[in-house]
Amino acid sequence: MAAGNAEPAGTRLVMARYGELFLKSEPVKRHFIGMLLRNIRKALAAAGRTCKYETPRGRILIYGDDPEQVAAIVSRIFGIVDVSICIRTTADLAALSEAGLFLALPNLSAGMSFAVRAKRQYKTGLNSQELGMEVGSHIYDHIPGLTVDLDEPEYEVFVEVRDFGGLVYDKRIPGPGGLPWGTQGRVLVLLSAGIDSPVASWLAMKRGCEITHLYLDAGRWAGTDVTAAAIDNHRKLSLWCSGNPASLVIANNEPLFDRMSQLKVPPRYRCVICKRFMQMVAGRMMAHEGALAIVTGENLGQVASQTLANLGVIADAATVPILRPLITYDKEETITIARRIGTFEAKPGDLACRAVPKMPATAAVLDEVKELEQQMGMDELVETACTGLRFVTALDGRIMEDRTAPQS
């Protein structure tokens, strides 16, 4: 049998890399890596996988059955930069070369270009360039007709030599990066049926925030598919905190629009008053949910209610910090992320808002808005919205519970 046709000696495992955790102090770094391991274990346990772990510097090594499934799951964990399925060998050049050839054989043929990227943890023996050349020469000698291209190769083999031995792999599956989920506390996300707020939620999760979603149901003032689409956004986002139940609170804001219609509130102020109402309801729920901030999908200048002047009027209604991850994003940037994370729907159905005026205010006057809210009895409306709440729990992309709390 020709060299490289048989499985080389070694163990197949999944290697996960983390990024900016390196910037933390040693105590913080240890804490964050511990949280990262907790999240990986929960996600794998939710998929029925029991694994063993090692944490050499800058890496997490995961041993278990079905490395392909393990890699797919771990590549969705916040804090992970990328993931590879590796062959673990000794640091011996022959073992590294055979592992590299084993990976290359089914992927390379005459006329193709390749490169070997090598790294060494310690500066003894062959340096990184020499190591790459030796492994590359072994592959070149056993697969005729190849060319070496270090700039834009058609195929790459990666070799790492560390204090525990060698790791050889040929793919790097991108992860989301960011900080481990749960390291920054909980936020309350104003979730909608649209494109922006799910992306804002995902970005908050990426920065280490646990999330509770809050959706304001406008009833007959909203399109027929709005509530179902918002719940579906919640379900899809639960895939990104695998193993951890995600909570959605649904409050009724149909009475708000009824009251504005009955009192003939100037239509141009409806959107701003609606957004202020959302902030007030969210503020009331913060303590119950243990949240430290509100997250919205607002984007500067995207619609009339999101002009800088109106954002100031809306923020006046909040009593806690408001985080706006999308504040400077172009719409196409947001859509690109939505496609990546699975929340974009090309044909979402009837998501209309039947209360949107033809000419909304772009620079609402705060005193006028507050006067209108006083006439409407805003405190009473907020109180009403916070009773009879509906709670939807999602876990790993499935709705696990959907219940309505009794009216108090």
N, C-alpha and C positions, 0 to 999 in steps of 0.2 A: 504494500500500500504506500502510495507517495506521501511524503511528509505533508502534513497540514490537512489531509483528508479526514483523519480521525479527530474526535473531540480531544482537545489538549488537556493535559493535567491542570486542574484548577477548579474553582468554584464560581458558578454564575451568581451574581448578586446585583442589586440596584444601588447605584451611588447617586446621592442627592447633594447638590451644592447650594450653599446659601451665600448671600452677597453682603449687604451693608451691615449685617450683624457684626462684622469684623471691626466696624467703627466704634462699637460700644466699649465701655470700660469692662474689665474682666468680670466683675460681679454681675453687671447687666447682661453681658454676653452669655454667661452661664445660665442666667434666668431665661433669656430669650430662646436659647437652644433647647432648654428644658421644655418650654412652651411649644416649640416647634416639634419636638419629639412627641409630646402629648397629642398634638393635632394629627400627626402622622399615624400614631397608634390608633386613635379614634376612627380615622378614616379607613384604615385597613381592617380594623375590627368590624366596622359596619359592613364591609364587603366579605366578612368571614375569613379574613386572613390573620394568622398568627405568625409574627416574624421576630427575628432577633436583630439587635442593633449594635453598631459600633460608631464612635464619634471621633475619628482622628481629626486633626486640625483642618478646618474648612470643609469637611465632608461628613456626610451621614451614610454609613453603609448598612444596607438592609438585606437580610438573608431570609428567604422564604420560598415557598412554592409559587410557580407561575410568575416569574419576574416581569413578564410583559404586562400583566394586570397590575402588579404592584407599581410599576413605573407609571402606568397611565393614571393611577389614583394619586400618587405622590406628586405628579406634575401639576396637579390642581391645588396644591397646598400653598397658601400665602407664606412668603419668606423663602421659598425655594426658587432659585434662579434657573437651574436646569437639572435634568435627570438623565442618567445613562445606565444601560444594562451592560455590565462589565464581566470580564473573565478575570478572576483574581489568581495570580501566579506568584511564584517566588520572584526575587529580584534578579534571577539569573538571566543572562542575555538570551540563551537558547529557549528558555520557557517563554519569555516575552515575545520572541520572534515567532515561535510556533503559534502562539495565541493570535498574534497579528495576522499570520497567514491563514489561520482557520477562519477568521472573520472576513478576510479579503477574498477568498476563493469563490464564494457564491456571488460576489458583488463586482468582481473585476474580470475583464477579458481583454484580449488583444486589441490595441488601438485606443484604450482608455487611459486617462491620466489619474494619478493618485499622489497622495502625500502622507507622510507620517509625522504627527505632531507629538513630540516627546517632552516630558517635564521630569525633573528630579527634585526631590525634597532636599537632599543633601548633596553638596558639591564634592563628591568623591567618585573615583572611577571615571567612566565615560561621562562627558558633559551632555547636555540635552541635545545639542546638534548632532554629536557623534552617535548617541543612542538612536536617534531618529534615522540616521543614515544606515546603521547596522540593521535595524528592523526592516527598513525600506528595501535594503539590498536583498534580504531573505525573501521578501515578497516578490521582488523583481526577478530573482533567479528562478522562482517556481511558477510564475505566470508570464509566459513569453509575450512580447509585443507591447509592453506597457511603457508609458512615459511618465516622468516625474514632473509635477507642476505644483510649486509651492504657493502660487498666487491664487489660482482658481481651479483646483483639482475637481475631477468628477467624483472622487471618492476619497475619504480620509480615514486613517486609523489613528487613534489617540493612545498614547502610552504614558503612564505615570509610574514612577518608582518612588515609593515612600518607605518609611522605616519598617513597616510591616510586610513589605513585598511589592508586587506589581499589580497594576490595574490596566487592562487593555479593553478598548471599546471603539465603536465606530459611529455612534449616534449621540446627539445631545438634544434631548426633548426639552423645549423651552418651558419654564415654569412662570408663574405670575410675578415672582419677585416680591418686593415689599417687606413687611414685618409680619411676624407670626400672629395669626388671628387670636385676639383676646389680650394682647399685651397692652392695649391702650384704653381699655374699658369699653363701656357700652354707649352707643348712640341711638337716637330715635330718628329713623329715616322716613321722610314724607314720600311714600311710594305712590306711583300712579300707574295707569295703563300704558303710558307712552314709552318713549325711547330713553329720555334723559335720566329720570330718577333711578331706574334700575342700574344704570352705569354709575351714577353717583354713589349708590349703595355699594356696588362692587369696589369702587375706588376707596371708599371708607374702610371696607373690609381689608383691602390690600394694605392699608396703613395700620393694620392691627386692631381694628375696632370690631367688637361684637355688635350685632345689629338687632333692633326690633323695628319692624316696619309698621307704619301707621298709614292707613288709606281712608280718605274721606269719601264716603259714598253719597253722590248727589242725587240718587234715585232717578225720578223721571226727568230731571234736568240733564241727565247724562245719556250717552248713547247706549244702545241695548247690550253691547259687548264690553263695556268699560269695566264693570266689577269683575267679570270672569277673567279679563286680560290682566288686571292688577293682581289677582290671586295667582295667575299663571306666572307672572314675573316673580312673585314671591317664591313659588315652587322652584323655578329654575335657579334662582339665586341660592337656594338651600344646597345645591350641588357644590357650592364653593366653600361651605363650612361643614363638609362631610363628617357625619358622626355626632353633630351638634344640632339639636332641634332649633329651628328658626321660627320666631313668633311674628304673626301679623295681627294687628288690631284694626278692626274696621269700625269706624264711627259714622254716624248719620249726619250729613250736612244738608240734606234736602230742606229742612225747616229754614236754614239760612236763606236759601234762594226764594222760598215761599215768602218770607218776611220782606225781603228786598222788593219782590214783585208787589206785595200788598201795599207797602208804604211808598211805592213808586220812587225808590232810591235811584238817583241819576245813573243810567246804564253805564256811563263811562267809568264809574267807580266800582262796578261789580267785581272785576278781577282783583283789584287791590284789596278790597274788603274780604273777598274769599281767601286770598293768601294770608291776610292778617288773622282771619278766623282760624286757619290751619295752624298758625304759630301759637295762637292762644290755646287751642285744644292740645297741641303737642306739649306746651308748657305745663298744662294741668296733669299730663300723664307721665312727665319725666320722673318724678320721685317713685311712682309705682313701678316703673320699668327699670329703675336704677341707672338711668341714662345721664350722661354728662354734657351732651350737646345734641342739637338738631341738625340733621343733614338734609339738604334739598338738592334738586336737580337744576336749580336756576343757573342761567347763563347770561352774562352781561349783554343786553341789547337784543336778545333773540326774539322776544315778543314784548308787547307794550308794557306788561307788568314787570318786566325785567330791565327796564331802563335804570340807570344809576339813581335817578331821583326817586323812582317808585320802590327800588330795593331798600332805600333808606326809610321810606314810609312803612314798608312791610316789616323791616327789622325792628321798628319801634314797638311792635306788638309782642316781641319775644323777650323773655326774661332770662334766657340762657344763651350760650354761644350758638351761633348758626354757622355751620360749615357748608361751603358751596364748592365741592370738588371740580365742577365743570365751568366755573365762572369765566374762564378765558378760552374755552374750547370752541373750535369751529364745529358746526353740525356734523360735517363729514368725519371729523376725528371721533366724535361721540358714536356715530353709527359704526365706525370701524371696530370700536371696543364692544359695542352691543352685539355685533356679528360674532366676534371672538368668544364672548362669554355666553352666547346662546339665548340672549333676550330679544334679539331683533326679529320682528315679524314683517315680512314684505306685504302681507294682506291681513292686517290685524282685525278687520271688521269695523263695526260702527263704534268709533271712539269719540264721537262728537260731544262737545259741551254746548248744551242748548241755551246756556245763560250768557255766552260770550257776546258782548255788544259789537255793533258795526264799527264804532269809533271809540275804543277804550282810551282812557287818560294815559298819557305818557309822563306826566309830571303832576301826580295827585298832590293836593294840598292837605297836609296832615291834620290841621285843625278842622277842616271841613269833613274829612273822613271820620275823625273822632266824634264830631257832632252827629253825623249820620248813624254811627254805631250806637251812640247813646239813645237816639230815637228808636232804633231797632231793638233795644234791649239785648245787647250783645252778650252780657254776662249770663243771662238766662239761656240764650242759644248755646253758648259754650257748655253750660251745665247740662242741658238736654243732650248734646252730642256725646257727652262723657258717660251717659247711662245707657243701658241696653246694648252694650258693646258686643261685637262679634269677634271671636278669637279663632284664628286659623294657624295650625302648627304644621310646618313642613319639615321633612327630614330626608336628606339624600335624594331630592327630586320627587318626593311623594308627599301628598297631603295626608297627614296622620290623624288630624283632629280638626273639626269645624263645629264650633258651638257658639251659642248666643247666651250671654249672661242675662239673668233675669233683671227686669226693671227694679230699681231700688225704690 
